[in-house]
Amino acid sequence: MLDGLFAIVGTAHVLTEDVDVAAYLEDWTGQYCAPAVAVVRPASTQQVADVVKLCEAHGIAVVPQGGRTGLCGGGVPLVDQPSVVICLTRMNAMRALDAAGRTVTVEAGTVLRESRNGSRRGAGRRAGHRHVRLRACGRRLLRRQHVQRQPGAGGHFV
């Protein structure tokens, strides 16, 4: 399993040592915490797809993780099933800015504050919402993390 992950994203982007993965295993409240087989940091959607396929083939749950700002346990590995955390932070480029349409196209790991700052620079005016802080885009789209984590729920998928 780990050899497959190394082949997909490179050894530098598969974290398995306790000291390296500790920050990825709990939410900000400290209430939700669980171990993971690995934390994987892909750089492209193709790498994400390949990691998901590999995990599915091995029966391992996949937990997408963005800015790690969740407070309800949605980005934390499962307690009762082996899990791989897919951390999207390497996928953080701004792809396109449409100043007239007031839209920005960003990669899944882009922190909303950064996309907001980048779109300000590109458009010469404020973009986004004032309340945006650190939430990453992709994880927000992958799963509604504002739903309370409940047994049998939580948005994890295999």
Phi and psi in degrees as GROMACS dihedral restraints (atoms count N, CA, C in turn):
[ dihedral_restraints ]
;  ai    aj    ak    al  type     phi  dphi    fc
    3     4     5     6     1   -62.6    20    10
    4     5     6     7     1   -38.0    20    10
    6     7     8     9     1   -60.2    20    10
    7     8     9    10     1   -38.0    20    10
    9    10    11    12     1   -64.4    20    10
   10    11    12    13     1   -42.0    20    10
   12    13    14    15     1   -64.4    20    10
   13    14    15    16     1   -42.1    20    10
   15    16    17    18     1   -59.2    20    10
   16    17    18    19     1   -42.0    20    10
   18    19    20    21     1   -65.6    20    10
   19    20    21    22     1   -32.7    20    10
   21    22    23    24     1   -77.8    20    10
   22    23    24    25     1   -50.5    20    10
   24    25    26    27     1  -113.4    20    10
   25    26    27    28     1    -5.9    20    10
   27    28    29    30     1    92.5    20    10
   28    29    30    31     1   148.1    20    10
   30    31    32    33     1   -62.4    20    10
   31    32    33    34     1   -31.1    20    10
   33    34    35    36     1   -67.8    20    10
   34    35    36    37     1   -16.7    20    10
   36    37    38    39     1  -114.2    20    10
   37    38    39    40     1    18.1    20    10
   39    40    41    42     1  -120.1    20    10
   40    41    42    43     1   108.9    20    10
   42    43    44    45     1   -97.8    20    10
   43    44    45    46     1   129.8    20    10
   45    46    47    48     1  -132.3    20    10
   46    47    48    49     1   -18.7    20    10
   48    49    50    51     1   -74.8    20    10
   49    50    51    52     1   140.3    20    10
   51    52    53    54     1   -51.1    20    10
   52    53    54    55     1   -44.4    20    10
   54    55    56    57     1   -64.8    20    10
   55    56    57    58     1   -30.6    20    10
   57    58    59    60     1   -82.5    20    10
   58    59    60    61     1   -32.6    20    10
   60    61    62    63     1   -95.0    20    10
   61    62    63    64     1   -11.7    20    10
   63    64    65    66     1   -51.8    20    10
   64    65    66    67     1   -44.5    20    10
   66    67    68    69     1   -67.9    20    10
   67    68    69    70     1   -19.2    20    10
   69    70    71    72     1   -91.8    20    10
   70    71    72    73     1    -4.2    20    10
   72    73    74    75     1  -101.0    20    10
   73    74    75    76     1    -0.4    20    10
   75    76    77    78     1  -143.7    20    10
   76    77    78    79     1   158.4    20    10
   78    79    80    81     1   -87.8    20    10
   79    80    81    82     1   179.5    20    10
   81    82    83    84     1   -66.1    20    10
   82    83    84    85     1   -24.4    20    10
   84    85    86    87     1   -75.2    20    10
   85    86    87    88     1   -22.3    20    10
   87    88    89    90     1    78.5    20    10
   88    89    90    91     1    -0.6    20    10
   90    91    92    93     1   -77.7    20    10
   91    92    93    94     1   -33.2    20    10
   93    94    95    96     1  -111.1    20    10
   94    95    96    97     1   122.5    20    10
   96    97    98    99     1  -153.6    20    10
   97    98    99   100     1   136.5    20    10
   99   100   101   102     1  -156.8    20    10
  100   101   102   103     1   154.8    20    10
  102   103   104   105     1   -76.0    20    10
  103   104   105   106     1   161.9    20    10
  105   106   107   108     1  -133.0    20    10
  106   107   108   109     1   151.3    20    10
  108   109   110   111     1   -62.4    20    10
  109   110   111   112     1   -41.4    20    10
  111   112   113   114     1  -166.0    20    10
  112   113   114   115     1   162.0    20    10
  114   115   116   117     1  -112.0    20    10
  115   116   117   118     1   124.5    20    10
  117   118   119   120     1  -114.0    20    10
  118   119   120   121     1   134.8    20    10
  120   121   122   123     1  -119.1    20    10
  121   122   123   124     1    85.1    20    10
  123   124   125   126     1   -72.7    20    10
  124   125   126   127     1   159.0    20    10
  126   127   128   129     1  -111.6    20    10
  127   128   129   130     1    -2.0    20    10
  129   130   131   132     1  -151.4    20    10
  130   131   132   133     1   162.9    20    10
  132   133   134   135     1   -65.6    20    10
  133   134   135   136     1   -32.0    20    10
  135   136   137   138     1   -63.6    20    10
  136   137   138   139     1   -41.8    20    10
  138   139   140   141     1   -64.3    20    10
  139   140   141   142     1   -39.6    20    10
  141   142   143   144     1   -60.1    20    10
  142   143   144   145     1   -48.4    20    10
  144   145   146   147     1   -59.7    20    10
  145   146   147   148     1   -42.0    20    10
  147   148   149   150     1   -66.8    20    10
  148   149   150   151     1   -39.1    20    10
  150   151   152   153     1   -65.2    20    10
  151   152   153   154     1   -44.5    20    10
  153   154   155   156     1   -60.9    20    10
  154   155   156   157     1   -44.4    20    10
  156   157   158   159     1   -61.5    20    10
  157   158   159   160     1   -43.1    20    10
  159   160   161   162     1   -63.8    20    10
  160   161   162   163     1   -45.1    20    10
  162   163   164   165     1   -63.2    20    10
  163   164   165   166     1   -41.4    20    10
  165   166   167   168     1   -61.3    20    10
  166   167   168   169     1   -41.8    20    10
  168   169   170   171     1   -63.1    20    10
  169   170   171   172     1   -26.7    20    10
  171   172   173   174     1  -101.5    20    10
  172   173   174   175     1     3.4    20    10
  174   175   176   177     1    68.8    20    10
  175   176   177   178     1    31.6    20    10
  177   178   179   180     1  -106.0    20    10
  178   179   180   181     1   132.5    20    10
  180   181   182   183     1   -68.6    20    10
  181   182   183   184     1   148.4    20    10
  183   184   185   186     1  -112.3    20    10
  184   185   186   187     1   129.8    20    10
  186   187   188   189     1  -120.6    20    10
  187   188   189   190     1   105.4    20    10
  189   190   191   192     1   -72.4    20    10
  190   191   192   193     1   142.6    20    10
  192   193   194   195     1  -140.2    20    10
  193   194   195   196     1   132.2    20    10
  195   196   197   198     1  -107.2    20    10
  196   197   198   199     1  -107.0    20    10
  198   199   200   201     1   -83.1    20    10
  199   200   201   202     1     0.5    20    10
  201   202   203   204     1    56.3    20    10
  202   203   204   205     1    42.0    20    10
  204   205   206   207     1  -106.8    20    10
  205   206   207   208     1     3.7    20    10
  207   208   209   210     1   -65.3    20    10
  208   209   210   211     1   149.3    20    10
  210   211   212   213     1  -119.4    20    10
  211   212   213   214     1     8.3    20    10
  213   214   215   216     1  -125.8    20    10
  214   215   216   217     1    12.6    20    10
  216   217   218   219     1    83.5    20    10
  217   218   219   220     1     4.6    20    10
  219   220   221   222     1   -68.2    20    10
  220   221   222   223     1   -22.8    20    10
  222   223   224   225     1  -102.8    20    10
  223   224   225   226     1    14.0    20    10
  225   226   227   228     1  -100.5    20    10
  226   227   228   229     1   139.4    20    10
  228   229   230   231     1   -55.1    20    10
  229   230   231   232     1   157.8    20    10
  231   232   233   234     1   -72.3    20    10
  232   233   234   235     1   144.9    20    10
  234   235   236   237     1   -76.9    20    10
  235   236   237   238     1   -37.8    20    10
  237   238   239   240     1  -103.6    20    10
  238   239   240   241     1    11.1    20    10
  240   241   242   243     1  -149.2    20    10
  241   242   243   244     1   138.0    20    10
  243   244   245   246     1   -56.3    20    10
  244   245   246   247     1   136.5    20    10
  246   247   248   249     1  -134.7    20    10
  247   248   249   250     1   149.1    20    10
  249   250   251   252     1  -116.9    20    10
  250   251   252   253     1   129.0    20    10
  252   253   254   255     1   -88.1    20    10
  253   254   255   256     1   125.9    20    10
  255   256   257   258     1  -102.5    20    10
  256   257   258   259     1   103.6    20    10
  258   259   260   261     1   -88.9    20    10
  259   260   261   262     1   120.7    20    10
  261   262   263   264     1   -91.5    20    10
  262   263   264   265     1     7.4    20    10
  264   265   266   267     1   -64.6    20    10
  265   266   267   268     1   -22.2    20    10
  267   268   269   270     1   -73.8    20    10
  268   269   270   271     1   -18.3    20    10
  270   271   272   273     1   -94.9    20    10
  271   272   273   274     1    77.6    20    10
  273   274   275   276     1  -129.4    20    10
  274   275   276   277     1    24.5    20    10
  276   277   278   279     1   -87.0    20    10
  277   278   279   280     1   148.2    20    10
  279   280   281   282     1   -88.9    20    10
  280   281   282   283     1   119.5    20    10
  282   283   284   285     1   -88.8    20    10
  283   284   285   286     1   -38.7    20    10
  285   286   287   288     1  -155.2    20    10
  286   287   288   289     1   149.4    20    10
  288   289   290   291     1  -131.2    20    10
  289   290   291   292     1   122.8    20    10
  291   292   293   294     1  -112.4    20    10
  292   293   294   295     1    93.9    20    10
  294   295   296   297     1   -63.8    20    10
  295   296   297   298     1   -39.5    20    10
  297   298   299   300     1   -66.8    20    10
  298   299   300   301     1   -41.6    20    10
  300   301   302   303     1   -86.1    20    10
  301   302   303   304     1    -4.7    20    10
  303   304   305   306     1    55.1    20    10
  304   305   306   307     1    45.8    20    10
  306   307   308   309     1  -129.2    20    10
  307   308   309   310     1   154.2    20    10
  309   310   311   312     1  -134.4    20    10
  310   311   312   313     1   137.3    20    10
  312   313   314   315     1  -105.8    20    10
  313   314   315   316     1   120.0    20    10
  315   316   317   318     1  -128.0    20    10
  316   317   318   319     1   162.2    20    10
  318   319   320   321     1   -77.7    20    10
  319   320   321   322     1   165.4    20    10
  321   322   323   324     1   -60.7    20    10
  322   323   324   325     1   -29.8    20    10
  324   325   326   327     1   -92.3    20    10
  325   326   327   328     1     5.4    20    10
  327   328   329   330     1   -68.1    20    10
  328   329   330   331     1   127.4    20    10
  330   331   332   333     1   -75.8    20    10
  331   332   333   334     1   130.8    20    10
  333   334   335   336     1   -55.9    20    10
  334   335   336   337     1   -35.0    20    10
  336   337   338   339     1   -61.4    20    10
  337   338   339   340     1   -40.4    20    10
  339   340   341   342     1   -68.7    20    10
  340   341   342   343     1   -39.4    20    10
  342   343   344   345     1   -66.3    20    10
  343   344   345   346     1   -35.8    20    10
  345   346   347   348     1   -65.2    20    10
  346   347   348   349     1   -45.6    20    10
  348   349   350   351     1   -64.2    20    10
  349   350   351   352     1   -41.5    20    10
  351   352   353   354     1   -64.8    20    10
  352   353   354   355     1   -38.9    20    10
  354   355   356   357     1   -72.1    20    10
  355   356   357   358     1   -28.9    20    10
  357   358   359   360     1   -62.6    20    10
  358   359   360   361     1   -46.8    20    10
  360   361   362   363     1   -63.1    20    10
  361   362   363   364     1   -43.0    20    10
  363   364   365   366     1   -72.3    20    10
  364   365   366   367     1   -33.9    20    10
  366   367   368   369     1  -100.6    20    10
  367   368   369   370     1   -12.8    20    10
  369   370   371   372     1    74.0    20    10
  370   371   372   373     1    17.2    20    10
  372   373   374   375     1  -154.3    20    10
  373   374   375   376     1   169.7    20    10
  375   376   377   378     1   -68.2    20    10
  376   377   378   379     1   138.9    20    10
  378   379   380   381     1  -133.0    20    10
  379   380   381   382     1   158.0    20    10
  381   382   383   384     1    88.0    20    10
  382   383   384   385     1  -163.5    20    10
  384   385   386   387     1  -112.1    20    10
  385   386   387   388     1   146.7    20    10
  387   388   389   390     1   -65.0    20    10
  388   389   390   391     1   -30.8    20    10
  390   391   392   393     1   -81.5    20    10
  391   392   393   394     1    -5.1    20    10
  393   394   395   396     1   -66.6    20    10
  394   395   396   397     1   129.8    20    10
  396   397   398   399     1  -119.1    20    10
  397   398   399   400     1   -89.3    20    10
  399   400   401   402     1  -121.7    20    10
  400   401   402   403     1     0.0    20    10
  402   403   404   405     1   -62.0    20    10
  403   404   405   406     1   136.1    20    10
  405   406   407   408     1   -87.8    20    10
  406   407   408   409     1   149.8    20    10
  408   409   410   411     1   -69.0    20    10
  409   410   411   412     1   -51.4    20    10
  411   412   413   414     1   -63.0    20    10
  412   413   414   415     1   -44.5    20    10
  414   415   416   417     1   -64.4    20    10
  415   416   417   418     1   -36.8    20    10
  417   418   419   420     1   -61.7    20    10
  418   419   420   421     1   -38.2    20    10
  420   421   422   423     1   -77.7    20    10
  421   422   423   424     1   -32.9    20    10
  423   424   425   426     1   -68.5    20    10
  424   425   426   427     1   -32.8    20    10
  426   427   428   429     1  -155.8    20    10
  427   428   429   430     1   142.8    20    10
  429   430   431   432     1   -80.3    20    10
  430   431   432   433     1    92.7    20    10
  432   433   434   435     1   -76.5    20    10
  433   434   435   436     1    -7.6    20    10
  435   436   437   438     1   -81.4    20    10
  436   437   438   439     1    -3.3    20    10
  438   439   440   441     1   -80.8    20    10
  439   440   441   442     1   134.2    20    10
  441   442   443   444     1   -58.8    20    10
  442   443   444   445     1   138.8    20    10
  444   445   446   447     1   -72.1    20    10
  445   446   447   448     1   130.9    20    10
  447   448   449   450     1  -133.4    20    10
  448   449   450   451     1   153.1    20    10
  450   451   452   453     1   -55.5    20    10
  451   452   453   454     1   131.6    20    10
  453   454   455   456     1    82.7    20    10
  454   455   456   457     1    -0.9    20    10
  456   457   458   459     1  -129.1    20    10
  457   458   459   460     1  -155.1    20    10
  459   460   461   462     1   107.2    20    10
  460   461   462   463     1    -5.2    20    10
  462   463   464   465     1    80.8    20    10
  463   464   465   466     1     5.4    20    10
  465   466   467   468     1   -73.0    20    10
  466   467   468   469     1   149.4    20    10
  468   469   470   471     1  -135.1    20    10
  469   470   471   472     1   156.6    20    10
